[in-house]
Amino acid sequence: MDFSSFLAVTEPGTFTEGANGEITFASRDALASVVASFTFTKLREMAAAAKALARYVDDLESELEASDDLVVEVRAEMYTSLLLATRCSLLSAHHYSRLTAYY
């Protein structure tokens, strides 16, 4: 909400609008009240947006942590598979050489 839209919903008699769009407040207190109210509304909107952003960042951090855990798990599985494949290959070569030694 911009300031002009905010002014549209203020209490009648707080200000007058001239023919060229100039705004004149009834008093300094009326001006201070409108500015304080507008500022409070904007700060409340920004606080809500900041909370939403913080929740989003927390969700992203949780997803990243879960992904990191999965990567560690997959790497361990790959390492284990590589070790097993190497052992199988060595055993196969060993048995093959023993078999061919008899022929």
FILORO-726703 format. One record per residue (C-alpha): x, y, z; residue in three letters; residue number from 1. Coordinates in pm, 1 decimal. Layout:
# FILORO-726703
{east: X, north: Y, up: Z, rest: ALA, nr: NUM} $
...
//
This chain:
# FILORO-726703
{east: 0.0, north: 0.0, up: 0.0, rest: MET, nr: 1} $
{east: 140.9, north: 337.7, up: -95.7, rest: ASP, nr: 2} $
{east: 91.9, north: 655.6, up: 103.9, rest: PHE, nr: 3} $
{east: -182.7, north: 792.0, up: -124.6, rest: SER, nr: 4} $
{east: -386.8, north: 474.1, up: -83.3, rest: SER, nr: 5} $
{east: -328.7, north: 488.7, up: 289.9, rest: PHE, nr: 6} $
{east: -456.3, north: 846.9, up: 300.2, rest: LEU, nr: 7} $
{east: -774.6, north: 743.1, up: 122.3, rest: ALA, nr: 8} $
{east: -882.4, north: 540.1, up: 425.2, rest: VAL, nr: 9} $
{east: -786.1, north: 790.5, up: 694.9, rest: THR, nr: 10} $
{east: -1040.2, north: 962.3, up: 912.6, rest: GLU, nr: 11} $
{east: -1233.8, north: 1237.5, up: 733.7, rest: PRO, nr: 12} $
{east: -1125.3, north: 1587.5, up: 828.2, rest: GLY, nr: 13} $
{east: -764.8, north: 1484.9, up: 891.5, rest: THR, nr: 14} $
{east: -650.1, north: 1657.5, up: 573.3, rest: PHE, nr: 15} $
{east: -777.2, north: 1841.8, up: 269.9, rest: THR, nr: 16} $
{east: -666.6, north: 1793.1, up: -86.9, rest: GLU, nr: 17} $
{east: -623.0, north: 2094.7, up: -311.1, rest: GLY, nr: 18} $
{east: -711.4, north: 2125.0, up: -679.6, rest: ALA, nr: 19} $
{east: -354.7, north: 2041.3, up: -784.5, rest: ASN, nr: 20} $
{east: -329.7, north: 1740.1, up: -550.0, rest: GLY, nr: 21} $
{east: -154.2, north: 1917.1, up: -265.5, rest: GLU, nr: 22} $
{east: -239.2, north: 1778.4, up: 76.1, rest: ILE, nr: 23} $
{east: -285.0, north: 2001.2, up: 378.3, rest: THR, nr: 24} $
{east: -323.3, north: 1843.3, up: 719.0, rest: PHE, nr: 25} $
{east: -557.8, north: 1989.0, up: 975.2, rest: ALA, nr: 26} $
{east: -275.9, north: 2009.2, up: 1231.1, rest: SER, nr: 27} $
{east: 74.4, north: 1886.4, up: 1308.2, rest: ARG, nr: 28} $
{east: -80.7, north: 1625.7, up: 1534.5, rest: ASP, nr: 29} $
{east: -297.0, north: 1499.3, up: 1247.2, rest: ALA, nr: 30} $
{east: 11.9, north: 1475.6, up: 1024.4, rest: LEU, nr: 31} $
{east: 211.2, north: 1299.6, up: 1297.8, rest: ALA, nr: 32} $
{east: -73.8, north: 1056.8, up: 1359.7, rest: SER, nr: 33} $
{east: -107.8, north: 967.3, up: 990.8, rest: VAL, nr: 34} $
{east: 268.6, north: 926.7, up: 942.9, rest: VAL, nr: 35} $
{east: 299.8, north: 714.4, up: 1258.5, rest: ALA, nr: 36} $
{east: 6.7, north: 497.4, up: 1156.6, rest: SER, nr: 37} $
{east: 140.9, north: 452.5, up: 802.1, rest: PHE, nr: 38} $
{east: 487.7, north: 370.6, up: 934.9, rest: THR, nr: 39} $
{east: 347.1, north: 117.3, up: 1182.1, rest: PHE, nr: 40} $
{east: 144.8, north: -49.1, up: 905.3, rest: THR, nr: 41} $
{east: 450.3, north: -70.4, up: 678.4, rest: LYS, nr: 42} $
{east: 667.2, north: -209.4, up: 958.5, rest: LEU, nr: 43} $
{east: 403.4, north: -473.0, up: 1036.0, rest: ARG, nr: 44} $
{east: 393.9, north: -573.6, up: 667.4, rest: GLU, nr: 45} $
{east: 774.3, north: -593.7, up: 655.0, rest: MET, nr: 46} $
{east: 781.3, north: -800.1, up: 975.1, rest: ALA, nr: 47} $
{east: 533.0, north: -1046.6, up: 827.2, rest: ALA, nr: 48} $
{east: 740.1, north: -1066.6, up: 507.9, rest: ALA, nr: 49} $
{east: 1058.9, north: -1117.7, up: 710.4, rest: ALA, nr: 50} $
{east: 896.5, north: -1401.5, up: 907.7, rest: LYS, nr: 51} $
{east: 778.3, north: -1566.1, up: 586.2, rest: ALA, nr: 52} $
{east: 1125.8, north: -1531.7, up: 438.3, rest: LEU, nr: 53} $
{east: 1281.8, north: -1679.2, up: 752.8, rest: ALA, nr: 54} $
{east: 1047.1, north: -1981.0, up: 732.3, rest: ARG, nr: 55} $
{east: 1138.4, north: -2024.5, up: 365.7, rest: TYR, nr: 56} $
{east: 1511.0, north: -2009.0, up: 445.5, rest: VAL, nr: 57} $
{east: 1463.0, north: -2262.5, up: 727.5, rest: ASP, nr: 58} $
{east: 1284.3, north: -2494.2, up: 485.1, rest: ASP, nr: 59} $
{east: 1566.2, north: -2456.9, up: 233.5, rest: LEU, nr: 60} $
{east: 1827.9, north: -2526.3, up: 501.0, rest: GLU, nr: 61} $
{east: 1638.4, north: -2841.5, up: 605.5, rest: SER, nr: 62} $
{east: 1619.3, north: -2959.5, up: 245.3, rest: GLU, nr: 63} $
{east: 1989.7, north: -2888.1, up: 195.9, rest: LEU, nr: 64} $
{east: 2079.2, north: -3080.5, up: 510.9, rest: GLU, nr: 65} $
{east: 1867.5, north: -3376.2, up: 397.0, rest: ALA, nr: 66} $
{east: 2033.4, north: -3362.9, up: 55.3, rest: SER, nr: 67} $
{east: 2378.7, north: -3353.7, up: 214.2, rest: ASP, nr: 68} $
{east: 2291.9, north: -3658.7, up: 424.5, rest: ASP, nr: 69} $
{east: 2171.7, north: -3840.1, up: 114.3, rest: LEU, nr: 70} $
{east: 2491.9, north: -3754.4, up: -75.0, rest: VAL, nr: 71} $
{east: 2703.1, north: -3890.6, up: 211.8, rest: VAL, nr: 72} $
{east: 2495.5, north: -4208.8, up: 214.4, rest: GLU, nr: 73} $
{east: 2519.7, north: -4255.9, up: -162.7, rest: VAL, nr: 74} $
{east: 2895.2, north: -4197.2, up: -157.8, rest: ARG, nr: 75} $
{east: 2935.3, north: -4461.6, up: 113.3, rest: ALA, nr: 76} $
{east: 2726.3, north: -4705.9, up: -91.1, rest: GLU, nr: 77} $
{east: 2935.5, north: -4630.9, up: -401.2, rest: MET, nr: 78} $
{east: 3256.7, north: -4687.9, up: -207.6, rest: TYR, nr: 79} $
{east: 3125.5, north: -5018.1, up: -71.0, rest: THR, nr: 80} $
{east: 3014.5, north: -5124.1, up: -419.4, rest: SER, nr: 81} $
{east: 3354.6, north: -5032.5, up: -560.7, rest: LEU, nr: 82} $
{east: 3528.5, north: -5239.1, up: -292.2, rest: LEU, nr: 83} $
{east: 3302.6, north: -5536.5, up: -362.0, rest: LEU, nr: 84} $
{east: 3353.1, north: -5503.7, up: -737.3, rest: ALA, nr: 85} $
{east: 3730.3, north: -5488.7, up: -689.7, rest: THR, nr: 86} $
{east: 3725.9, north: -5796.5, up: -466.0, rest: ARG, nr: 87} $
{east: 3506.9, north: -5983.6, up: -712.6, rest: CYS, nr: 88} $
{east: 3734.8, north: -5886.6, up: -997.4, rest: SER, nr: 89} $
{east: 4044.8, north: -5998.9, up: -805.2, rest: LEU, nr: 90} $
{east: 3883.0, north: -6326.6, up: -700.4, rest: LEU, nr: 91} $
{east: 3762.9, north: -6388.6, up: -1052.3, rest: SER, nr: 92} $
{east: 4110.4, north: -6324.8, up: -1193.3, rest: ALA, nr: 93} $
{east: 4262.2, north: -6548.4, up: -926.8, rest: HIS, nr: 94} $
{east: 4020.5, north: -6833.8, up: -998.1, rest: HIS, nr: 95} $
{east: 4062.3, north: -6789.7, up: -1371.6, rest: TYR, nr: 96} $
{east: 4439.3, north: -6811.5, up: -1342.3, rest: SER, nr: 97} $
{east: 4407.6, north: -7126.5, up: -1128.8, rest: ARG, nr: 98} $
{east: 4170.3, north: -7283.3, up: -1378.1, rest: LEU, nr: 99} $
{east: 4390.1, north: -7203.8, up: -1675.8, rest: THR, nr: 100} $
{east: 4693.8, north: -7340.3, up: -1492.2, rest: ALA, nr: 101} $
{east: 4545.9, north: -7691.7, up: -1515.1, rest: TYR, nr: 102} $
{east: 4495.5, north: -7674.0, up: -1890.7, rest: TYR, nr: 103} $
//
